[in-house]
Amino acid sequence: MQICKLLLTSLFIFHLLGISFAQVGIGTITPNASAELDVTSTTKGFLPPRMTQTQRDAIASPAEALIVYCTDCSPAGFYYYDGTAWTALCTNDNTTVVQDCNTNGFQGTFAPGMALSGTTFSVTLTNNSSSFNAATISFAAADLVLSGVTGLTVGTPTAVPALTAGSIALAPGSSVIVTYPITGTTPAAGTLTGVWTKSNLTCTKTQVVSSTIAAVNCAGVTYTNRTASDNFDFYMTATVPYTGGNGGAYTAQTYASTGVTGLTASLSAGTFAVGAGSVALTLTGTPSTTGNANFDLSIGGQACTLTAIISKLSELNGTTQAVASTTCKAILANFPTSASGTYWIDPDGAQISTYGSMQAYCDMTTDGGGWTLVGQYNHPATAITPYTRTTLPNIGSNTIGNESASTGTFGTWGLVEIGIRAVLPYTTYRAEGWSTTNNYGLHVKIPHRNFVASNEAPNYTGYNNLAAGSYWGSITRYDVTGTNPVQGYQLVPDASAHIFLHTSQNSTTYTGGNHWGILRVSTNSVNTNNSISNAGQSMNGIMRLYVR
């Protein structure tokens, strides 16, 4: 039922007209005794001031009880000022439009530093009328006001059902979902507030703007960049995987270690992937002792504890498995009087358990010492099938025939597998060749970690990349005693004659079958005959590879 307060309206209008005298009649000379103003007509109506909502709201300091007719309000009709706000004077008990910002509200990914795409704010309006009264409502970008973060813009709204010229006639019992697109890039994290207003309807929602991930996995961390700084052995880079990234930017962060103190894990600023990804932390500093250095990470709203194992090189002399060191170089650096021989090393360090501790032969004298033997081949008159080792080789003797054992836990020949060579911390190879009588030989130091290709089968054949002249343009050659180095000597006259693939003698290159050894140099190169022959030739020999 329409509730229109006509008597109150007449009274308000009477006061607005400034009528201060008693009993005024319009259309009658005998106003009703109970009325201050009596408007009487059977042919015309009463017409109050008519204006838009914008014009109504522009009235300066409206007096309490001021009445106007708003032509575009929702609903349109008489409004009076109650001293605080404009209130509908006439209401329809059966036509009530209600709003809902909670069902949808802000939608999409809101992350700092990321251009928004597909992000929206939606409100649902429902006409609860039980009669046949429709509500006509217009919408514009100005309905939604954003605050709290900068850089965002509200676009022209759309609706389901669709709008017509920005409006919709909302039938009784029906609803409309109005969606406002939001674009731009907010430069920093914060809380975004959206205030939606339409006539006497309003709602407020908030949205946290932050870079987030669903989960971070410290148990799945991988470590790289091993260091022996300050006599401690640990990995400087920890790569931590995560899932559920929202593509947002994150700031630089640092975490101090507990347990073993003195270390800092640093995360540089970056951007999360959308979905799965990883972040890399750099570990720096000087550990207080050995043991576990723990870092309590908090990244993208998720937390986990990163643990780095710290070993002290000065305590690892390699004499037993319990004190296995990293390399022969580390043993010699911390124990300078160590003699050449067999020691225990852990190729990938305490942090990574892919490879356990294993024995190694260490040359502690040649070219400053500290060389770890990774490959050895004994070439008798009859060729031996190349052998890929899962442990490091040892040296039993330089006597031909005594170096060919491939059985047992610590055999004497073969080349250690690629995986172990990949984790050993070294920068230089040294190739060494001995002739049958052990009084001729050649030592070549190559400053290339990838001297033995990681993409080839790990044996003494097929290393075609070693033909590159860049391997031989500036190397250091030693004589059989490891003294009197000659810098930058060109050992090979052409790229086709190099170790492990071909050998040559008197300018003849042997290409039939496998040829092992340290290079049979041609007559116009250095030290002719100081080499190991190819299979079937009269000279036998031993070839070894060291790393440092």
C-alpha positions as CSV (number, residue, x, y, z in Angstrom):
1,M,0.0,0.0,0.0
2,Q,1.3,3.4,-0.9
3,I,2.1,5.5,2.2
4,C,2.2,9.1,1.1
5,K,2.2,11.6,3.9
6,L,0.0,14.2,2.1
7,L,-1.0,16.2,5.1
8,L,2.6,16.4,6.2
9,T,3.6,17.4,2.7
10,S,1.0,20.2,2.6
11,L,2.2,21.4,5.9
12,F,5.9,21.4,4.8
13,I,5.0,23.2,1.6
14,F,3.0,25.7,3.5
15,H,6.1,26.6,5.5
16,L,8.3,26.6,2.5
17,L,6.1,29.2,0.9
18,G,6.7,31.4,3.9
19,I,3.0,31.7,4.7
20,S,2.8,33.0,8.2
21,F,-0.9,34.1,8.4
22,A,-3.7,32.0,9.7
23,Q,-6.0,29.8,7.5
24,V,-5.2,30.3,3.8
25,G,-7.6,28.9,1.2
26,I,-6.6,28.2,-2.5
27,G,-9.6,27.5,-4.6
28,T,-11.9,28.1,-1.7
29,I,-12.9,31.1,0.4
30,T,-13.8,28.9,3.3
31,P,-10.8,26.9,4.3
32,N,-11.3,24.0,6.6
33,A,-11.2,25.1,10.2
34,S,-8.6,22.4,11.0
35,A,-6.2,23.4,8.2
36,E,-3.7,26.2,8.1
37,L,-3.7,25.8,4.3
38,D,-6.6,24.4,2.3
39,V,-6.0,23.8,-1.5
40,T,-9.2,22.9,-3.1
41,S,-9.7,21.8,-6.8
42,T,-11.5,19.3,-8.9
43,T,-9.5,19.9,-12.1
44,K,-5.9,20.6,-11.1
45,G,-3.3,19.1,-8.9
46,F,-0.5,20.3,-6.6
47,L,3.0,20.7,-8.2
48,P,6.0,20.8,-5.9
49,P,9.6,21.7,-6.9
50,R,11.1,19.1,-9.3
51,M,14.8,18.4,-9.8
52,T,17.5,15.7,-10.3
53,Q,19.4,14.0,-7.5
54,T,22.5,16.1,-8.4
55,Q,20.5,19.3,-8.2
56,R,18.9,18.2,-4.9
57,D,22.2,17.3,-3.4
58,A,23.6,20.7,-4.5
59,I,21.1,22.6,-2.3
60,A,23.2,24.6,0.2
61,S,22.4,24.0,3.9
62,P,19.0,22.5,3.3
63,A,16.5,23.2,6.1
64,E,15.2,20.4,8.1
65,A,11.8,19.3,6.6
66,L,12.7,20.8,3.2
67,I,10.7,18.8,0.5
68,V,11.5,18.3,-3.2
69,Y,10.5,15.8,-5.9
70,C,13.6,13.9,-7.2
71,T,13.1,12.9,-10.8
72,D,16.0,10.4,-11.2
73,C,16.4,9.0,-7.6
74,S,15.8,5.4,-7.0
75,P,13.0,5.4,-6.4
76,A,11.9,8.6,-7.9
77,G,9.5,10.7,-5.7
78,F,9.2,13.1,-2.8
79,Y,12.2,13.5,-0.5
80,Y,12.5,15.5,2.6
81,Y,15.6,16.5,4.5
82,D,15.6,15.1,8.0
83,G,18.4,17.3,9.3
84,T,21.1,14.8,8.3
85,A,20.2,13.2,4.9
86,W,17.5,13.2,2.2
87,T,14.9,10.6,3.0
88,A,12.1,9.3,0.7
89,L,8.8,10.8,1.9
90,C,6.6,8.3,0.0
91,T,7.6,4.6,0.1
92,N,6.1,1.5,-1.4
93,D,6.0,-1.3,1.1
94,N,6.0,-3.8,-1.8
95,T,8.9,-2.3,-3.8
96,T,12.2,-2.6,-2.0
97,V,15.5,-2.8,-3.8
98,V,18.3,-4.3,-1.7
99,Q,22.1,-4.5,-2.5
100,D,24.6,-7.3,-1.8
101,C,28.3,-6.7,-2.1
102,N,29.4,-9.8,-0.2
103,T,28.5,-12.5,-2.8
104,N,30.9,-11.1,-5.3
105,G,32.6,-7.9,-4.2
106,F,36.2,-7.6,-5.4
107,Q,37.2,-10.4,-7.8
108,G,40.5,-11.2,-9.4
109,T,44.2,-11.0,-8.4
110,F,45.3,-7.8,-6.7
111,A,49.1,-7.7,-6.3
112,P,51.5,-4.9,-6.1
113,G,53.6,-4.1,-9.2
114,M,51.3,-6.2,-11.4
115,A,49.0,-4.7,-14.1
116,L,45.5,-5.8,-13.2
117,S,43.7,-7.9,-15.7
118,G,40.1,-9.2,-15.3
119,T,39.8,-7.6,-11.8
120,T,36.3,-6.3,-10.9
121,F,33.9,-5.2,-8.2
122,S,30.4,-6.6,-8.4
123,V,27.2,-5.8,-6.6
124,T,23.9,-7.6,-6.7
125,L,20.6,-5.6,-6.6
126,T,17.3,-7.4,-6.0
127,N,13.7,-6.0,-6.3
128,N,11.8,-7.5,-3.5
129,S,8.4,-6.2,-4.7
130,S,5.5,-8.5,-4.5
131,S,3.4,-6.3,-6.7
132,F,4.0,-5.2,-10.3
133,N,6.2,-2.2,-9.5
134,A,9.5,-2.1,-11.4
135,A,12.5,-0.1,-10.3
136,T,14.5,1.7,-12.9
137,I,18.1,2.2,-11.9
138,S,21.0,3.9,-13.8
139,F,24.7,3.0,-13.3
140,A,28.0,4.8,-13.9
141,A,31.7,4.4,-13.0
142,A,31.2,7.1,-10.3
143,D,29.0,4.7,-8.3
144,L,32.2,3.0,-7.0
145,V,34.9,5.0,-5.2
146,L,38.3,3.3,-4.5
147,S,40.7,4.3,-1.7
148,G,43.6,2.9,0.3
149,V,46.0,2.2,-2.7
150,T,46.8,4.3,-5.7
151,G,47.1,3.6,-9.4
152,L,43.6,2.1,-10.0
153,T,40.7,3.2,-12.2
154,V,37.1,2.2,-12.3
155,G,35.6,1.6,-15.7
156,T,32.1,1.7,-17.2
157,P,29.9,-0.9,-15.5
158,T,28.2,-3.8,-17.3
159,A,25.4,-6.0,-16.0
160,V,23.6,-9.3,-16.2
161,P,20.9,-8.9,-17.5
162,A,22.5,-6.3,-19.8
163,L,22.0,-2.6,-19.3
164,T,20.2,-0.4,-21.8
165,A,21.9,3.0,-22.1
166,G,23.4,2.4,-18.7
167,S,20.1,1.6,-17.0
168,I,17.9,-1.3,-16.2
169,A,14.2,-1.7,-15.3
170,L,14.4,-4.2,-12.5
171,A,11.2,-6.2,-12.5
172,P,9.6,-7.3,-9.2
173,G,11.3,-10.4,-7.8
174,S,14.3,-10.2,-10.1
175,S,18.0,-9.4,-9.6
176,V,20.8,-7.8,-11.5
177,I,24.6,-8.2,-11.1
178,V,26.4,-5.0,-11.9
179,T,30.1,-5.3,-12.5
180,Y,32.6,-2.5,-12.5
181,P,36.0,-3.2,-14.2
182,I,39.1,-2.1,-12.3
183,T,42.4,-1.5,-14.2
184,G,45.8,-0.1,-13.5
185,T,48.8,-1.0,-11.4
186,T,49.2,-0.3,-7.7
187,P,52.8,0.4,-6.8
188,A,52.7,-1.1,-3.3
189,A,50.9,-3.4,-1.0
190,G,48.0,-2.2,1.1
191,T,44.3,-2.5,1.7
192,L,42.0,-1.4,-1.1
193,T,38.6,-0.1,0.0
194,G,35.6,0.1,-2.4
195,V,32.5,2.2,-1.4
196,W,29.5,1.7,-3.7
197,T,26.7,4.1,-3.5
198,K,23.4,4.4,-5.5
199,S,20.6,6.7,-4.2
200,N,19.9,5.4,-0.7
201,L,21.8,2.2,-1.2
202,T,25.4,1.8,-0.2
203,C,27.9,-1.0,0.7
204,T,31.6,-1.1,1.5
205,K,34.2,-3.9,0.8
206,T,37.9,-4.2,1.3
207,Q,40.6,-6.2,-0.6
208,V,44.1,-6.9,0.6
209,V,46.7,-6.0,-2.2
210,S,49.7,-8.3,-1.6
211,S,52.0,-10.8,-3.3
212,T,51.0,-14.3,-2.3
213,I,51.9,-17.9,-2.8
214,A,49.9,-21.0,-1.7
215,A,52.8,-23.0,-0.2
216,V,56.6,-22.8,0.2
217,N,58.6,-26.0,0.4
218,C,61.9,-25.7,2.4
219,A,62.1,-29.5,2.3
220,G,62.5,-29.4,-1.5
221,V,65.3,-26.8,-1.5
222,T,68.3,-27.3,-3.8
223,Y,71.8,-25.9,-3.0
224,T,74.4,-24.6,-5.4
225,N,77.6,-22.5,-5.4
226,R,79.6,-24.3,-2.8
227,T,82.1,-22.2,-1.0
228,A,85.0,-22.7,1.3
229,S,85.2,-19.1,2.5
230,D,86.8,-18.6,5.9
231,N,87.6,-22.3,6.1
232,F,83.9,-23.3,6.3
233,D,82.2,-25.5,3.8
234,F,78.6,-24.6,2.8
235,Y,76.5,-23.7,-0.2
236,M,75.9,-20.0,-0.9
237,T,72.7,-20.4,-3.0
238,A,69.5,-22.0,-1.7
239,T,66.6,-22.3,-4.3
240,V,63.3,-22.8,-2.6
241,P,60.3,-24.0,-4.6
242,Y,56.7,-22.7,-4.1
243,T,53.2,-23.3,-5.5
244,G,50.2,-21.0,-6.1
245,G,52.0,-17.8,-7.0
246,N,49.8,-14.9,-7.9
247,G,52.2,-13.1,-10.2
248,G,52.8,-10.2,-7.7
249,A,56.0,-8.4,-7.0
250,Y,57.8,-9.0,-3.7
251,T,60.4,-6.9,-1.9
252,A,64.0,-7.7,-0.9
253,Q,64.2,-9.6,2.4
254,T,66.9,-10.8,4.8
255,Y,66.9,-13.6,7.4
256,A,69.5,-14.1,10.1
257,S,70.5,-17.6,11.0
258,T,69.8,-19.3,14.3
259,G,71.6,-22.4,15.7
260,V,74.8,-21.7,13.8
261,T,74.8,-17.9,13.9
262,G,76.7,-15.4,11.7
263,L,75.0,-16.1,8.4
264,T,72.4,-14.1,6.5
265,A,70.0,-15.5,3.9
266,S,69.1,-12.7,1.4
267,L,66.3,-12.6,-1.0
268,S,66.4,-10.0,-3.8
269,A,63.3,-8.3,-5.0
270,G,61.4,-10.0,-7.7
271,T,58.1,-11.2,-9.0
272,F,56.2,-14.4,-8.2
273,A,55.3,-16.7,-11.1
274,V,51.7,-17.4,-11.7
275,G,51.5,-20.9,-10.3
276,A,54.6,-22.9,-9.4
277,G,58.1,-21.3,-9.2
278,S,61.0,-20.8,-6.9
279,V,63.0,-18.1,-5.1
280,A,66.8,-18.1,-4.7
281,L,68.4,-17.0,-1.4
282,T,72.0,-16.1,-1.1
283,L,73.8,-17.2,2.1
284,T,76.6,-15.0,3.2
285,G,78.7,-14.4,6.4
286,T,81.0,-16.3,8.6
287,P,79.5,-19.2,10.6
288,S,80.0,-19.2,14.3
289,T,80.6,-23.0,14.4
290,T,79.7,-26.2,12.6
291,G,76.2,-27.7,12.5
292,N,72.8,-26.5,11.3
293,A,72.2,-22.9,10.3
294,N,68.4,-22.3,10.4
295,F,66.6,-19.5,8.6
296,D,62.9,-18.9,9.4
297,L,61.5,-17.8,6.1
298,S,58.3,-15.8,5.5
299,I,57.6,-15.4,1.8
300,G,54.4,-14.4,0.1
301,G,52.3,-15.1,3.3
302,Q,53.8,-18.6,3.8
303,A,56.5,-19.7,6.2
304,C,59.0,-22.6,6.5
305,T,62.5,-23.2,8.0
306,L,65.5,-23.4,5.7
307,T,68.4,-25.5,7.1
308,A,72.0,-25.2,5.8
309,I,74.6,-27.7,7.1
310,I,77.9,-26.0,8.0
311,S,81.2,-28.0,8.0
312,K,84.6,-26.6,9.0
313,L,87.3,-27.5,6.5
314,S,90.0,-27.2,9.1
315,E,88.5,-30.2,10.9
316,L,88.2,-32.4,7.8
317,N,91.6,-33.9,7.0
318,G,90.2,-36.8,5.0
319,T,92.1,-39.5,7.0
320,T,88.8,-41.4,7.8
321,Q,85.3,-41.4,6.4
322,A,84.1,-39.5,9.5
323,V,86.2,-36.5,8.6
324,A,85.9,-36.6,4.8
325,S,86.8,-33.3,3.2
326,T,85.5,-31.7,0.0
327,T,88.5,-32.2,-2.3
328,C,92.2,-32.9,-2.2
329,K,92.7,-29.1,-2.6
330,A,90.8,-28.4,0.6
331,I,92.8,-31.0,2.5
332,L,96.1,-29.6,1.4
333,A,95.0,-26.0,2.1
334,N,94.1,-26.9,5.7
335,F,96.8,-29.5,6.3
336,P,99.9,-28.3,4.2
337,T,102.1,-31.2,5.1
338,S,99.7,-33.8,3.6
339,A,101.5,-36.2,1.3
340,S,100.2,-37.7,-1.9
341,G,98.1,-40.7,-1.3
342,T,94.5,-42.0,-0.6
343,Y,92.1,-39.8,1.3
344,W,88.3,-39.6,2.0
345,I,86.3,-36.8,0.3
346,D,82.5,-36.0,0.0
347,P,82.0,-34.8,-3.6
348,D,78.8,-32.9,-3.1
349,G,79.4,-31.8,0.5
350,A,77.4,-32.5,3.7
351,Q,74.3,-30.5,2.5
352,I,73.5,-32.7,-0.4
353,S,73.3,-36.5,0.0
354,T,73.3,-37.6,-3.6
355,Y,76.8,-39.0,-3.2
356,G,78.3,-40.3,0.0
357,S,81.9,-40.1,1.1
358,M,84.3,-42.0,-1.1
359,Q,88.1,-42.5,-1.3
360,A,90.2,-40.5,-3.7
361,Y,93.8,-40.4,-4.8
362,C,95.3,-37.0,-4.1
363,D,98.4,-35.6,-5.8
364,M,99.8,-33.2,-3.3
365,T,103.1,-32.2,-5.1
366,T,102.6,-31.5,-8.8
367,D,102.1,-27.9,-9.7
368,G,101.4,-26.9,-6.1
369,G,99.4,-30.1,-5.3
370,G,95.8,-30.5,-4.3
371,W,94.8,-32.5,-7.4
372,T,92.0,-35.1,-7.2
373,L,92.2,-38.1,-9.5
374,V,89.0,-38.5,-11.5
375,G,90.1,-40.7,-14.4
376,Q,92.8,-43.3,-15.2
377,Y,93.4,-45.5,-18.2
378,N,95.9,-48.3,-18.6
379,H,96.7,-48.9,-22.3
380,P,98.5,-52.2,-22.8
381,A,99.0,-53.7,-26.3
382,T,95.5,-54.9,-26.2
383,A,92.8,-52.3,-25.7
384,I,90.6,-52.4,-22.6
385,T,86.9,-51.4,-22.8
386,P,86.4,-48.0,-21.2
387,Y,84.8,-48.1,-17.8
388,T,82.5,-45.6,-16.2
389,R,83.0,-45.4,-12.4
390,T,80.6,-44.6,-9.6
391,T,83.6,-44.0,-7.3
392,L,86.9,-42.3,-7.8
393,P,89.9,-44.3,-9.2
394,N,93.1,-44.9,-7.3
395,I,96.7,-45.4,-8.2
396,G,98.2,-48.8,-7.5
397,S,101.4,-48.6,-9.5
398,N,102.7,-47.3,-12.8
399,T,103.5,-50.8,-14.0
400,I,101.6,-51.8,-17.2
401,G,99.2,-54.7,-16.4
402,N,98.7,-53.8,-12.8
403,E,96.3,-50.9,-13.3
404,S,93.5,-52.7,-15.1
405,A,91.3,-53.9,-12.2
406,S,87.8,-52.6,-12.5
407,T,86.3,-54.7,-9.7
408,G,86.1,-54.0,-6.0
409,T,85.0,-50.9,-4.1
410,F,88.1,-48.9,-5.0
411,G,89.3,-50.1,-8.4
412,T,92.2,-48.4,-10.1
413,W,91.0,-47.5,-13.6
414,G,88.1,-45.8,-15.4
415,L,86.7,-42.3,-15.5
416,V,84.3,-41.2,-12.7
417,E,80.7,-40.6,-13.9
418,I,79.5,-37.2,-15.0
419,G,77.4,-36.6,-11.9
420,I,80.3,-36.8,-9.5
421,R,82.5,-34.5,-11.7
422,A,79.6,-32.1,-11.9
423,V,79.4,-31.6,-8.1
424,L,83.1,-31.5,-7.3
425,P,84.2,-27.9,-6.7
426,Y,87.1,-27.4,-9.2
427,T,88.1,-25.0,-12.0
428,T,91.0,-26.8,-13.7
429,Y,91.8,-30.1,-15.3
430,R,95.3,-31.7,-15.5
431,A,96.0,-34.4,-18.1
432,E,99.0,-36.6,-17.5
433,G,100.5,-39.3,-19.8
434,W,103.2,-41.9,-19.2
435,S,105.0,-44.0,-21.7
436,T,105.7,-47.7,-21.3
437,T,109.0,-47.3,-19.5
438,N,107.7,-44.5,-17.3
439,N,110.5,-42.2,-18.2
440,Y,108.6,-40.2,-20.9
441,G,105.5,-38.3,-20.2
442,L,103.5,-35.1,-20.6
443,H,101.6,-33.0,-18.1
444,V,99.0,-30.5,-19.5
445,K,97.0,-28.2,-17.3
446,I,93.8,-26.9,-18.9
447,P,91.9,-24.0,-17.2
448,H,88.5,-25.2,-18.3
449,R,86.0,-26.9,-16.0
450,N,84.2,-28.5,-19.0
451,F,87.4,-30.0,-20.4
452,V,85.7,-33.4,-20.3
453,A,82.3,-32.8,-21.9
454,S,79.3,-33.3,-19.8
455,N,77.1,-34.1,-22.8
456,E,79.2,-37.1,-24.0
457,A,79.5,-40.6,-22.7
458,P,81.9,-40.6,-19.8
459,N,84.8,-42.7,-21.2
460,Y,87.9,-42.1,-23.2
461,T,86.3,-41.9,-26.6
462,G,84.0,-39.5,-28.3
463,Y,85.0,-36.2,-26.8
464,N,84.7,-34.3,-30.1
465,N,84.4,-30.9,-28.5
466,L,88.0,-31.1,-27.4
467,A,88.9,-30.5,-31.1
468,A,88.1,-26.8,-30.6
469,G,91.3,-24.8,-30.9
470,S,90.2,-22.7,-27.9
471,Y,91.2,-25.5,-25.6
472,W,94.8,-25.5,-26.8
473,G,95.6,-21.9,-27.5
474,S,96.8,-20.9,-24.0
475,I,97.6,-23.8,-21.7
476,T,100.5,-24.7,-19.4
477,R,102.7,-27.7,-20.1
478,Y,104.9,-29.5,-17.5
479,D,107.6,-32.1,-17.9
480,V,107.3,-35.5,-16.3
481,T,108.4,-34.2,-12.9
482,G,105.7,-31.4,-12.9
483,T,108.3,-28.6,-12.9
484,N,109.5,-26.0,-15.4
485,P,106.1,-25.0,-16.8
486,V,105.9,-23.5,-20.3
487,Q,103.0,-21.0,-20.5
488,G,100.8,-20.6,-23.6
489,Y,102.4,-23.4,-25.6
490,Q,100.6,-24.6,-28.7
491,L,100.7,-28.4,-28.3
492,V,98.7,-29.4,-31.3
493,P,99.4,-28.4,-34.9
494,D,95.8,-28.7,-35.9
495,A,92.4,-29.2,-34.4
496,S,92.1,-32.8,-35.5
497,A,94.9,-34.1,-33.3
498,H,94.0,-34.0,-29.6
499,I,93.7,-36.2,-26.6
500,F,91.0,-38.9,-26.2
501,L,89.9,-38.9,-29.8
502,H,92.8,-39.2,-32.2
503,T,96.6,-39.6,-32.0
504,S,99.2,-38.8,-34.6
505,Q,102.8,-39.8,-35.2
506,N,105.1,-38.3,-37.8
507,S,102.1,-36.2,-39.2
508,T,100.0,-39.4,-39.6
509,T,96.6,-39.3,-38.0
510,Y,95.2,-42.7,-37.0
511,T,91.4,-42.8,-37.6
512,G,90.7,-46.5,-37.6
513,G,89.4,-47.7,-34.2
514,N,89.7,-46.1,-30.8
515,H,92.9,-44.2,-29.9
516,W,93.5,-43.5,-26.2
517,G,96.3,-41.6,-24.6
518,I,97.7,-38.2,-24.0
519,L,98.5,-37.3,-27.6
520,R,101.0,-38.7,-30.0
521,V,102.3,-35.4,-31.2
522,S,103.5,-34.9,-34.8
523,T,107.1,-34.1,-35.7
524,N,106.4,-30.3,-35.9
525,S,105.1,-30.2,-32.4
526,V,106.7,-30.6,-29.0
527,N,108.4,-33.7,-27.5
528,T,107.8,-36.2,-30.2
529,N,107.3,-39.8,-28.8
530,N,106.5,-38.5,-25.3
531,S,103.1,-40.0,-25.4
532,I,100.9,-43.0,-25.3
533,S,100.3,-45.0,-28.5
534,N,97.0,-46.0,-30.0
535,A,95.8,-49.6,-29.7
536,G,98.0,-52.2,-31.4
537,Q,101.1,-50.0,-31.5
538,S,104.3,-51.0,-29.7
539,M,104.2,-48.3,-27.0
540,N,102.0,-48.9,-24.1
541,G,101.1,-46.3,-21.4
542,I,99.0,-44.9,-18.7
543,M,96.8,-41.8,-18.9
544,R,95.3,-39.9,-15.9
545,L,93.0,-37.0,-15.4
546,Y,93.1,-34.8,-12.3
547,V,90.9,-31.8,-11.2
548,R,91.6,-29.0,-8.8
